């Protein structure tokens, strides 16, 4: 299980424990895998919950007050995330006392076998993949491995990782993956964000029922809807560290606040180096701030199952202040993926932003998770993006930067280019111009690497 999936599991489990226990009863939860803790074996996970007690006596009192919740949470983990064989409740501090609640195996019989899981996943692949011919070839190849016994007697972590590796080798599609987390209430992607949810574009959409909408908003606030940092840099350059493209109906106020904070800057850096994707309407909302009120066609999504094409246009109205004329620089890495790439590709194709960094991951297919079992899902691309300017998308190729540099150099290079643009402007107040010159001298004095020539193809 990679770090990104481990982080997703941890975010969702933190939300679950805070909802399950009384307000203020739990500080945080962490998810540990093999190698993170000596007690976690291969193919296992540990969920360690830190509670609001101070010592062993306090922990014992906490257990007496919350035993029912602990038992219920253990059962949900056993059903929805059986790899979490180990569950601990503890307090902060070295040599802290711990209460261990291991999986007793009572629900093991309710889990389908690995062979059944793989067979069901291939049914879902054939029924939903955007390219039916590719789906048939990939499913047939996986089924041949299944018959040869390659997937027998594997734990959920190893099984889902191995099938994902084989599917991506066969199709070249990094959106196509199996992961941990099944349907239902508890940890899982069936009714809202679940552990192991892979990068997604399409249906990160607003649920129909108000309670579900509010739950999504509460979860989104855990990471501030992907907005890690907003800052005014020296030289009056704005900086936004954006980690995901959240659903606009949930994240709208946060996005508006971020853009309002940079509205008075002369140039803007949007750091997409850790952005793994999200919702198309989130991409639209962010993009809409970077254009005027004129109609601007951003992207199309074609659905193979219905034959329909949905167009995405910049919004004619946004709350707050637009940022339509100032230069924009997008920082990218090989980790930039899916909806994060959508933002970069769209703004680059329209000539609205300069991309600085590495070629991105190359995942352009909107994806939906389908439950395979209570513990496993398969994420299947069911549509494809079509840019109205290029007539194609970034699938397999990634977004090729205008200025190619290593990801760790992208900030310095983009900031330097932004400062140069500021210093070339008319009527920059002397204090701001002095800031810009000093900041640029500092970057150059620190040995800022010279970027390669702009990429024009």
C-alpha positions in Angstrom: 0.0 0.0 0.0 1.5 3.3 -1.0 1.7 6.4 1.2 -1.1 8.2 -0.6 -3.5 5.3 0.1 -2.4 5.1 3.7 -3.0 8.8 4.1 -6.5 8.5 2.6 -7.3 5.6 5.0 -6.1 7.7 7.9 -8.2 10.7 7.0 -11.4 8.7 6.8 -10.7 6.7 9.9 -10.1 10.0 11.8 -13.5 11.2 10.7 -15.1 7.9 11.7 -13.7 7.8 15.2 -14.6 11.4 15.9 -18.2 10.7 14.8 -18.4 7.4 16.7 -17.2 8.6 20.1 -18.3 11.6 22.2 -17.0 15.0 21.2 -13.6 15.6 22.6 -13.1 11.9 23.5 -10.5 11.2 20.8 -7.5 13.2 19.8 -6.5 11.5 16.6 -6.0 8.1 14.9 -3.1 6.8 12.8 -2.9 4.0 10.4 0.3 1.9 10.5 1.4 -0.8 8.0 4.2 -3.4 8.0 7.5 -1.6 8.6 5.9 1.3 10.5 5.7 -0.6 13.8 7.3 -3.9 14.9 3.9 -5.3 15.9 2.4 -5.0 12.4 3.0 -8.1 10.3 3.1 -8.4 6.5 -0.3 -7.9 5.0 -1.6 -6.2 8.1 -2.7 -2.8 9.2 -2.9 -1.3 12.7 -5.3 1.5 13.7 -3.9 3.3 16.7 -6.4 5.7 18.4 -5.1 8.4 20.8 -7.7 9.3 23.3 -8.1 12.2 25.7 -6.7 10.6 28.8 -3.4 11.4 30.5 -2.2 8.1 32.1 -3.0 4.4 32.6 -5.8 5.2 35.1 -7.3 7.7 32.8 -7.2 5.2 29.9 -8.9 2.6 32.0 -11.6 5.1 32.9 -12.0 6.0 29.2 -12.4 2.4 28.3 -15.2 1.9 30.9 -17.0 4.9 29.4 -16.6 3.9 25.8 -16.5 0.1 25.7 -19.6 -0.2 23.5 -18.1 2.3 20.9 -14.8 0.4 21.0 -16.5 -2.9 20.3 -18.7 -1.4 17.5 -15.6 0.2 15.9 -13.7 -3.1 16.0 -16.6 -4.9 14.3 -16.8 -2.2 11.5 -13.0 -2.5 10.9 -13.2 -6.3 10.7 -16.0 -6.1 8.2 -14.9 -3.0 6.1 -11.2 -3.1 6.5 -10.2 -6.7 7.5 -6.5 -5.9 6.9 -6.7 -3.8 10.1 -6.1 -6.9 12.3 -4.8 -4.7 15.1 -6.6 -2.0 16.9 -5.1 -0.1 19.8 -6.4 2.7 22.1 -3.7 4.7 23.8 -2.6 8.1 25.1 0.2 10.4 23.9 3.7 10.0 25.2 6.6 7.6 25.3 5.9 4.2 26.9 2.2 5.0 27.0 -0.2 2.3 28.2 -2.2 0.7 25.4 -5.5 -1.3 25.1 -5.3 -3.8 22.3 -8.5 -4.9 20.6 -7.4 -7.5 18.0 -9.7 -8.9 15.3 -11.2 -12.1 16.8 -11.8 -13.6 13.3 -15.6 -13.9 13.9 -16.4 -12.1 10.6 -13.8 -13.9 8.4 -16.5 -16.2 7.0 -18.4 -13.2 5.7 -15.5 -12.2 3.4 -15.4 -13.7 -0.1 -12.3 -15.5 -1.2 -9.5 -13.8 -3.2 -10.7 -15.8 -6.3 -14.2 -14.5 -5.9 -13.0 -11.0 -5.4 -10.9 -11.0 -8.6 -13.7 -12.6 -10.6 -16.2 -10.0 -9.5 -13.8 -7.2 -10.2 -13.3 -8.4 -13.8 -17.1 -8.5 -14.3 -17.2 -4.8 -13.2 -14.3 -3.9 -15.4 -16.0 -5.4 -18.5 -19.3 -3.7 -17.7 -17.9 -0.2 -17.0 -14.5 0.5 -18.6 -14.5 3.4 -21.1 -12.7 1.2 -23.6 -14.6 -2.1 -23.9 -12.0 -3.8 -26.1 -9.2 -3.0 -23.7 -11.4 -4.1 -20.8 -11.9 -7.5 -22.4 -8.2 -8.1 -23.1 -7.2 -7.0 -19.6 -9.9 -9.1 -17.9 -9.0 -12.1 -19.9 -5.3 -11.7 -19.0 -6.1 -11.3 -15.3 -8.4 -14.3 -15.4 -5.6 -16.4 -16.9 -3.4 -15.4 -13.9 -6.3 -16.3 -11.6 -6.6 -19.8 -13.0 -2.9 -20.2 -12.7 -3.2 -19.6 -9.0 -1.3 -16.3 -8.9 -3.9 -14.6 -6.6 -4.6 -17.5 -4.2 -4.1 -17.1 -0.5 -3.2 -13.4 -0.5 -4.2 -10.9 2.1 -6.3 -7.9 0.9 -3.3 -5.5 0.7 -1.2 -7.8 -1.4 -4.1 -8.9 -3.6 -5.3 -5.4 -4.4 -1.8 -4.1 -5.0 -0.9 -7.0 -7.3 -4.0 -6.9 -9.4 -3.7 -3.1 -9.7 -0.1 -3.6 -10.9 -1.2 -6.1 -13.5 -4.1 -4.0 -14.7 -2.0 -0.9 -15.1 0.7 -2.9 -17.0 -2.0 -4.2 -19.4 -3.8 -0.9 -20.0 -1.3 1.8 -19.1 -4.2 3.4 -17.2 -3.1 4.6 -13.7 -6.7 5.4 -12.7 -7.7 1.7 -13.1 -7.0 0.1 -9.7 -8.3 -2.1 -6.9 -8.2 -0.8 -3.4 -9.2 -1.3 0.2 -12.6 -0.2 1.3 -16.0 -1.5 0.3 -19.6 -0.2 0.4 -21.8 0.7 3.3 -21.7 3.0 6.3 -18.3 2.7 8.1 -15.0 3.0 6.3 -15.5 2.5 2.6 -16.2 4.3 -0.6 -19.7 3.0 -1.2 -21.5 5.9 0.6 -19.0 8.7 0.6 -15.3 8.9 0.9 -13.7 5.6 2.0 -10.3 4.2 2.8 -8.3 3.4 -0.2 -10.2 5.6 -2.6 -7.8 6.1 -5.5 -7.5 9.4 -7.5 -10.9 10.3 -8.9 -12.3 12.9 -11.2 -15.9 12.3 -11.9 -18.1 11.5 -9.5 -16.7 13.4 -6.6 -20.1 15.2 -6.8 -22.4 16.6 -4.3 -24.7 13.9 -2.7 -28.4 14.3 -3.0 -29.4 14.2 0.7 -28.6 17.1 3.0 -27.1 14.9 5.7 -24.6 13.4 3.2 -23.7 16.8 1.9 -23.0 18.0 5.4 -20.9 14.9 6.1 -18.8 15.6 3.0 -18.3 19.2 4.1 -17.1 18.1 7.6 -14.7 15.7 6.0 -13.4 18.3 3.6 -12.6 20.6 6.4 -10.2 18.1 7.8 -7.7 19.1 5.1 -9.2 22.5 4.4 -10.6 21.2 1.0 -7.0 20.6 -0.2 -5.9 24.2 0.3 -2.7 23.6 2.3 -1.3 27.1 2.3 -2.1 30.6 1.0 0.6 33.3 1.2 1.8 36.6 0.0 5.4 36.3 -1.0 7.9 39.1 -1.2 7.4 41.1 -4.4 3.7 40.9 -4.0 3.5 37.4 -5.5 0.7 35.1 -4.4 1.2 31.5 -3.5 -1.4 28.7 -3.1 -0.4 25.2 -2.2 -3.3 23.1 -3.6 -3.4 19.4 -2.8 -6.7 18.3 -4.3 -9.6 19.6 -6.4 -12.6 19.5 -3.9 -16.2 19.5 -4.9 -17.2 23.1 -5.5 -20.5 23.0 -3.6 -18.5 22.0 -0.5 -15.3 23.9 -1.0 -16.6 27.1 -2.6 -16.3 29.4 0.4 -12.7 28.1 1.1 -11.7 28.6 -2.6 -13.2 32.1 -2.6 -11.3 33.0 0.6 -8.1 31.8 -0.9 -8.5 33.7 -4.1 -9.5 36.8 -2.2 -6.3 36.7 -0.2 -4.2 36.7 -3.4 -6.5 39.1 -5.3 -4.2 42.1 -4.9 -1.0 40.3 -6.0 0.9 41.0 -9.2 1.5 37.3 -10.1 0.4 34.0 -8.7 2.0 30.6 -8.1 -0.3 27.6 -7.7 1.6 24.6 -6.4 0.2 21.4 -7.8 3.1 19.2 -7.1 1.2 17.2 -4.5 -2.2 17.4 -6.2 -3.7 13.9 -6.8 -7.0 14.9 -8.4 -10.6 15.5 -7.5 -13.8 16.8 -9.0 -14.3 18.4 -12.4 -16.6 21.0 -11.0 -13.8 21.9 -8.5 -11.5 22.4 -11.5 -14.1 24.6 -13.1 -14.5 26.8 -10.0 -10.8 27.4 -9.6 -10.4 28.1 -13.3 -13.3 30.5 -13.3 -11.4 32.9 -11.1 -8.6 33.1 -13.6 -10.7 34.4 -16.5 -13.0 37.3 -17.0 -16.8 37.1 -17.4 -16.6 36.2 -21.1 -17.6 32.6 -22.0 -14.6 30.3 -21.8 -14.9 26.6 -22.9 -12.6 24.7 -20.5 -13.1 20.9 -21.1 -15.5 18.2 -22.2 -16.1 14.7 -20.7 -17.4 11.9 -23.0 -19.2 9.1 -21.3 -18.9 5.7 -23.1 -21.9 4.2 -21.4 -24.4 6.9 -22.5 -22.6 8.4 -25.5 -23.2 11.8 -24.0 -20.6 14.6 -23.9 -20.8 17.1 -21.0 -19.2 20.5 -21.6 -17.5 22.5 -18.9 -17.4 26.3 -19.2 -15.9 29.0 -16.9 -18.6 30.3 -14.6 -20.2 33.7 -15.6 -20.2 34.7 -11.9 -18.0 33.9 -9.0 -18.2 35.2 -5.5 -15.3 37.5 -4.6 -12.7 38.9 -6.8 -11.5 37.5 -10.2 -7.9 37.2 -11.1 -8.2 37.5 -14.9 -5.1 39.4 -16.1 -2.1 38.7 -13.8 0.5 36.1 -14.8 -0.1 32.6 -13.3 2.5 29.9 -12.9 1.6 26.2 -12.1 4.2 24.0 -10.3 4.0 20.4 -11.3 5.7 17.0 -10.4 5.3 13.5 -11.6 2.8 13.1 -8.7 0.4 15.6 -10.1 -2.5 13.5 -11.3 -6.1 13.4 -12.6 -8.1 16.5 -11.7 -4.8 18.3 -10.8 -3.6 17.6 -14.3 -7.0 18.8 -15.6 -6.4 22.3 -14.2 -2.8 22.4 -15.5 -3.7 21.1 -19.0 -6.7 23.4 -19.4 -5.0 26.6 -18.3 -1.9 25.7 -20.4 -4.0 25.0 -23.5 -5.8 28.3 -23.2 -2.6 30.2 -22.7 -3.6 31.3 -19.3 -0.8 29.9 -17.2 2.8 28.8 -17.6 3.6 25.3 -16.3 6.9 24.9 -14.5 8.3 21.5 -13.2 8.0 17.9 -14.2 5.7 16.1 -16.7 2.7 15.0 -14.7 1.3 11.5 -14.1 -0.9 11.1 -17.2 -4.4 10.2 -15.9 -7.2 11.8 -17.8 -10.1 9.3 -17.4 -12.9 10.2 -14.9 -13.2 7.3 -12.6 -15.8 5.7 -10.3 -15.3 3.2 -7.5 -17.4 0.0 -7.7 -17.8 -2.2 -4.6 -16.5 -5.7 -5.1 -17.0 -6.8 -1.5 -17.4 -5.3 1.9 -13.6 -4.8 2.0 -12.5 -4.2 -1.6 -13.5 -1.9 -4.5 -12.3 -1.4 -8.0 -11.9 2.1 -9.5 -12.9 2.0 -13.1 -12.5 4.8 -15.6 -15.9 5.2 -17.3 -15.4 8.3 -19.4 -12.6 10.4 -21.1 -11.7 14.1 -21.2 -11.6 16.0 -24.5 -10.0 19.4 -24.5 -11.7 21.8 -26.9 -8.4 23.4 -27.9 -6.3 20.4 -28.5 -9.0 17.8 -29.3 -7.3 15.3 -27.0 -6.1 15.0 -23.4 -3.2 14.2 -21.2 -3.9 10.4 -20.8 -0.6 8.5 -20.8 1.5 11.6 -21.8 0.9 13.8 -18.8 1.0 17.6 -18.9 4.3 18.6 -20.5 5.7 21.7 -18.7 6.5 24.9 -20.5 9.7 25.1 -18.4 11.1 21.7 -17.5 12.9 21.5 -14.1 13.0 18.9 -11.3 10.0 19.2 -9.0 12.2 20.4 -6.1 13.4 23.3 -8.2 10.0 24.3 -9.5 9.2 26.7 -6.7 12.4 28.7 -7.0 12.3 28.8 -10.8 8.6 29.8 -11.0 9.0 32.4 -8.2 12.0 33.9 -10.1 10.0 34.1 -13.3 7.1 35.7 -11.4 9.5 38.3 -9.8 10.9 39.1 -13.2 7.4 39.8 -14.5 6.7 42.0 -11.5 9.9 44.0 -12.1 8.9 44.5 -15.8 5.6 46.0 -14.8 4.9 49.7 -14.8 3.9 51.6 -11.7 5.1 49.0 -9.2 5.4 50.9 -5.9 9.1 51.3 -4.9 8.8 49.3 -1.7 7.4 46.3 -3.6 9.9 46.7 -6.4 12.7 46.7 -3.7 11.1 43.5 -2.2 11.1 41.8 -5.6 14.7 42.7 -6.4 15.9 41.5 -3.1 13.9 38.2 -3.3 15.2 37.6 -6.9 18.8 38.3 -5.8 18.4 35.9 -2.9 17.2 33.2 -5.3 20.0 33.7 -7.7 22.5 34.0 -4.9 21.4 30.7 -3.4 22.4 29.0 -6.7 19.0 28.9 -8.4 19.5 26.3 -11.2 19.0 27.6 -14.7 15.9 26.0 -16.2 16.0 24.4 -19.6 14.6 26.2 -22.6 10.8 26.5 -22.8 9.0 23.5 -24.2 7.0 24.5 -27.3 5.8 21.1 -28.5 
